[in-house]
Structure formats: structure tokens, C-alpha cells
Amino acid sequence: MLAKVLSGALIGIDAYPVEVEVDIAQGLPQFATVGLAEGAVKESKDRVKSAIKNSGYEFPARKITINLAPADIKKDGAAFDLPMAVGLLTATGALKPGRAGRYVLMGELSLDGRVKPVRGALPVALAAKGWDVAGLILPEENAREGAIVDALPVYGVHDLGEVIDFLAGAAELEPCRVDVAELFREGSHGAEDFAEVRGQEHVKRALEVAAAGGHNVLMIGPPGSGKTMLARRIPGILPAPDFAEALETTKIHSISGLLPRRDALVAARPFRAPHHTISDAGLIGGGAYPRPGEVSLAHNGVLFLDELPEFKKNVLEMLRQPLEDGQVCISRAATSLTYPANFMLVAAMNPCHCGFLGDSLRECTCTPPMLQRYRSRLSGPLLDRIDLHVEVPRVPHKDLADPVDGESSTAIRARVEAARQVQRQRLEAFGLHANSQMQARHIRKFCVVDEAGHKLLEMVTDRLGLSARSYSRILKVARTIADLAGYERIEQAHLAEAIQYRGLDRKTS
């Protein structure tokens, strides 16, 4: 007997329908899975067999063939366990074929019949809006994630028996519902506050400028000056994500299997801080079955690279494409996948190998060749793509002992959001939302400077030998500073502040 059940699979951050066809024929007992099934899919036959038996149903001792269509796309993961089991029971006559084929099923089966959570429930739920189905049947842990879409009924199930009873009409299940507004309220709590940072007022100002325009920033300072502390508070001053941004971020975390089971939505800006020993596939993405890397997991948020020169040089150079394009293309012989990677890069480094170059209390022990080798770990093209270079000095004792809290993240975020609103109105016609995304034609139109500004830029460009990309970065940052100040035109003072954020350009001149 032949039975058909619908499921879903992932390709990149999107999903496509998979028709699970089950055929039971006369012959020697055999269980074959076709349709480019890989890895965990091939192993599913033993899980499905045990789950059916331990749930109180009979497993047919016949020739079983399961096809996963379309058969020309590789399938991986354990999410096909549940549709396979339902298809088998439908083919044996334990279930009527009509109702089972009206639902999208996903879930991994344990040997005792429990339905365990899987990756990618949200992308499948989003894609299923365009499929002719009555609803989705997902593991209990994935139900809230799928219910965010609010387009189809989503039913959370605990075990195989519960699924069979529902599809047979012997029991009813309540669709899962979530309050998106409440999820956003929950996600906004717990952010670290800038009020806890003592001193470093000029660094806070630079980070405010970076957040207002979505600019990349590099902090340079001795150990213990507060670089990591400052970086961890940047998500708290970024504008709150809208529903579309939160949905896209959640999709990436869902397909990576990193979405916490208690959280149905990533409602806060992500903050990713990989260790410097990370591989190129870990940072950019890839693998035998390509998965998103840290640059994609930081999408719509912050990617923090501490001890930047300690990262492998080939790994750092791979950042060039996502920093320019806001996405990562991973090409393999059989397929090519594109993952979004629109993030704010925040990096930190010591001024030299020992960490005390220019320190007022500790003497630097680095020789000029050591200093040169340390600085040469960062290529010029990479530094060009970082808009702000900020020096973070040691915090003096009087600032550390100051009992008065600094300005809160809430106050800073209000100014950042006001500047971002100006940028959205200006750039909306071009499909952009921040100054950092402007291209050459936008810079010529919106970054107009007066005669005094032109002279200042000419002098600085000639003296520092700035590249064309550095020149454009200065204009973008100046545009953001003007937006924060509420100016329509870029003034000389705005340019002067933007130029001072090119610290490494000054040192290498």
C-alpha cells in the first residue's frame, strides 16, 4: 500500500516542502530510504521501528521503501522521523490516508516514541503559509517557535501516540498561541547598562556615533581598560529590532539549533563573541552540510572580536565580503547558499604585544620589530573597512571611585534612535536604513561639505595618505555625527571629529 505525508526541509535560511512517500510491498523484510537521504536520515529506520513498536503499534515485516521528494536535493537531520512513522502507519491501515496528508509533520523520535525538538521549525512554518495544508504538527518544544507566524494552526505534541490519536480523530489538540508583544518585552530585559561604566567618556561618545550609523569600530587600549565591558553594552544602545528583523534573526538561530527552547523569538539584538581560535568555517559558515557561521548568527546585532590580532590572518580576511555586502555566499559542488550577515563589527586589541605602549603607569617592553609584527597582523584593507579607531586609555582611580553613575543606555539609545529615524527617512527610497550602508552615489548626494570642509579633507587625505575607502568612511561617520547633532549639512566640526576616529591611519603615516 502507498501513503503520502508532507514535511519540510531547509535550504539556506528558507524551507521547501518534502513529500514523504511510503510504499509497503510483499517480499523479504527490508527498509530502504531513497531521495538523497544523508546522515541522520539514513539512521532513522531504527528509531522509527522502535518508536512504533514501543508506542503500541505493529511494525510491518515487509519490504518498505520510503522516498523523500524532491529526490535531487540532499536531506539531512532527524526531522523526518515523525512523518516517516505516520506514513508507515497510514500505509498499514492504522490511519486513514486523508487527514494525515493535510498536515506538515516534523519531529525526531526517541526509541520510546517521544517526539524530540528539531532545527528549523520557524523557516518551515513561514514557508508553509504558501502550501495547501491545514496546519503544522511540531514537537512541544518547537510549537511556540512555529506559532509566531500566526498564519496556520500549530500543534505541539509530546509523543507518537498523541499524533496518531489526533490524526485518527480520537483526540483533539489545542493550537499553540504566542503573544509577540510579550516576547519583545521579555527580550528587552537583562541588557547591560552604560551607567555602570566609569570614565571613558570619549569612548562612549565614539560608540554612540558607531551605534547611530551602524559603523564598525575598533577599540585599542591596554589590558583592563574596559574594552570588553564597553563592547558588551553596545546592543543596549542600538535601536530595538522590529518584528521583521527579529523574525530573520530567529530563523538563523533556529536552523543552527541555537534557539533556546524557552525563547520563541530572538527579540533582542544578538551579541556574538567567538574565541580567537575559531576556524574559517566557524566564523563565516560552511561544513559538509553548510551551516551559518558567527557572522550570520550576529545578523542584525553585534559581532565582537576580542584580541583581534590573535585571530588567524586568513580568518580575518574572510570578513571582507560580509563587511561590504552584508551577506555570505557559501559555494559547494552541489549547491550554493547565501546567508545574511548584516552586523556591526566591534573589535578590541592591545596597542602592542605586551599591551602597554603609551601607558602612563607601565613601561612598554616591545622592540620596534615586535611592534611592527604585531601591527602587521591586521591588513590595510581590513582596517579600511572599520570606520572608527578609538583609543581606550587606562581608567584613573578618581573615575573608578566616583559614586555617581554615568549616563544610562536608555538615554543614549534615545539619541541613537532619533538619528536612525532621520537616516531611515533619508535613505528609505534606496532600500537602506543606516549611514554605514551608503554607497558612492549616496555619499555624493547626502554627504555634501562646505569649502572649509573640503580644505580640511584635502589636507588630511594628502598628509595621511588615505585610501578612497577611508575617505568615504570619514564622510559617512561625519554624516552620522551631523545627524546626532540635528544638522542638515556636514559642518567642519563634524568632519574634524570623524577624522580623529582614524587613529591607526595617523600612526601609520
ZISUL-V108852 format. One record per backbone hydrogen bond with DSSP energy under -1.0 kcal/mol. NH is the residue of the N-H (numbers start at 1). CO is the residue of the C=O. E is the energy in kcal/mol with one decimal. If there is no record, write none. Layout:
# ZISUL-V108852
nh = {NH	NH}
co = {CO	CO}
e = {E	E}
This chain:
# ZISUL-V108852
nh = {3	5	7	9	11	14	16	18	19	20	21	22	23	24	25	30	32	34	38	41	43	44	48	49	50	51	52	53	54	56	57	62	63	64	65	66	67	68	69	75	81	82	84	85	86	87	88	89	90	91	92	94	95	101	102	104	105	106	107	108	110	113	115	116	124	125	126	127	128	130	131	133	134	136	137	138	140	142	146	147	149	155	157	160	163	164	165	166	167	168	170	171	176	183	184	185	186	187	188	189	196	197	204	205	206	207	208	209	210	211	212	213	214	215	217	218	219	220	221	225	230	231	232	233	234	237	246	247	248	249	250	251	252	253	254	255	256	257	258	263	267	272	278	283	284	285	286	291	294	295	297	298	299	300	301	302	303	304	305	308	310	311	316	317	319	320	323	324	325	326	328	330	332	337	339	341	343	344	346	347	348	349	359	371	372	373	374	375	376	377	378	383	384	386	388	389	390	392	400	401	406	412	413	414	415	416	417	418	419	420	421	422	423	424	425	426	427	428	430	431	432	436	437	438	443	444	445	446	447	454	455	456	457	458	459	460	461	462	463	464	465	466	471	472	473	474	475	476	477	478	479	480	481	482	483	484	485	487	490	495	496	497	498	499	500	502	506	507	508}
co = {22	20	18	16	14	11	9	7	69	5	67	3	65	1	63	62	64	66	75	38	39	41	44	45	46	47	48	49	50	53	52	60	25	30	23	32	21	34	19	36	78	107	80	81	82	83	84	85	86	87	88	89	89	97	99	135	6	137	79	116	114	110	158	108	120	121	122	123	124	127	128	131	102	153	104	155	157	139	142	143	146	136	138	113	159	160	161	162	163	164	165	165	154	179	180	181	182	183	184	186	193	194	200	201	202	203	204	205	206	207	208	209	210	210	345	388	347	390	349	222	226	227	228	230	231	234	242	243	244	245	246	247	248	249	250	251	252	254	253	260	265	302	275	279	280	281	291	286	282	283	293	294	296	342	298	270	344	272	346	348	307	308	312	313	316	317	319	320	321	322	339	337	335	330	328	326	341	301	303	217	305	219	356	367	368	369	370	371	372	374	375	379	380	383	216	501	218	220	396	397	195	408	409	410	411	412	413	414	415	416	417	418	419	420	421	422	423	424	427	428	427	213	434	435	439	440	441	442	443	450	451	452	453	454	455	456	457	458	459	460	461	461	467	468	469	470	471	472	473	474	475	476	477	478	479	480	481	482	448	491	492	493	494	495	496	499	502	503	504}
e = {-2.4	-2.2	-2.9	-2.2	-2.8	-1.4	-2.2	-2.5	-2.5	-3.4	-2.8	-3.1	-2.8	-2.1	-2.6	-1.9	-2.7	-3.1	-2.3	-2.4	-1.2	-1.0	-3.3	-2.2	-2.1	-2.6	-2.4	-2.0	-2.9	-1.5	-2.2	-1.3	-2.0	-3.5	-2.5	-2.7	-2.6	-1.7	-2.4	-2.6	-1.5	-2.2	-2.2	-2.3	-2.5	-2.6	-2.5	-2.3	-2.1	-2.5	-1.7	-1.8	-1.1	-1.2	-1.7	-2.3	-2.4	-1.9	-1.7	-1.8	-2.5	-1.7	-2.6	-3.8	-1.6	-2.4	-2.5	-2.3	-2.4	-1.7	-1.4	-1.7	-3.6	-2.6	-3.0	-2.6	-1.8	-1.3	-2.2	-2.1	-1.1	-3.1	-2.2	-2.7	-1.3	-2.4	-2.4	-1.8	-2.6	-2.0	-2.0	-1.3	-3.4	-1.8	-2.0	-1.9	-2.5	-2.2	-1.2	-1.0	-1.3	-1.7	-2.3	-2.2	-2.0	-2.5	-2.2	-2.3	-2.4	-2.6	-2.4	-1.7	-1.2	-2.1	-2.5	-3.0	-2.9	-3.0	-2.1	-1.5	-2.3	-2.3	-2.3	-1.0	-1.5	-2.0	-2.5	-2.5	-2.1	-2.5	-2.4	-2.1	-1.7	-2.0	-2.5	-2.4	-1.2	-1.1	-2.5	-1.6	-1.4	-2.5	-1.7	-1.8	-2.8	-1.2	-1.8	-1.7	-1.9	-2.5	-2.1	-1.6	-1.6	-2.9	-2.4	-2.9	-2.4	-3.4	-2.2	-2.7	-1.9	-1.6	-2.1	-2.2	-1.8	-1.4	-2.2	-1.6	-3.4	-1.9	-2.9	-3.3	-3.3	-2.9	-2.7	-2.7	-1.1	-2.5	-2.8	-2.5	-2.1	-2.1	-1.9	-2.5	-2.4	-2.5	-2.3	-2.3	-2.2	-1.0	-1.5	-2.1	-2.5	-1.5	-1.9	-4.3	-3.2	-3.4	-1.8	-2.6	-1.8	-1.8	-3.0	-1.6	-1.3	-2.2	-2.9	-1.9	-2.2	-2.6	-2.2	-1.5	-2.0	-2.7	-2.0	-1.8	-2.7	-1.6	-1.6	-1.6	-1.8	-2.1	-1.5	-1.7	-2.4	-2.3	-1.1	-2.9	-2.2	-2.2	-2.1	-2.1	-2.6	-2.5	-2.4	-2.4	-2.8	-2.1	-2.2	-2.8	-1.4	-1.0	-2.3	-2.0	-2.2	-2.3	-1.7	-2.3	-2.6	-2.6	-2.2	-1.8	-2.4	-2.4	-2.0	-2.4	-1.7	-2.9	-1.1	-1.8	-2.6	-2.0	-2.1	-2.5	-1.6	-1.8	-1.4	-1.7	-1.7}
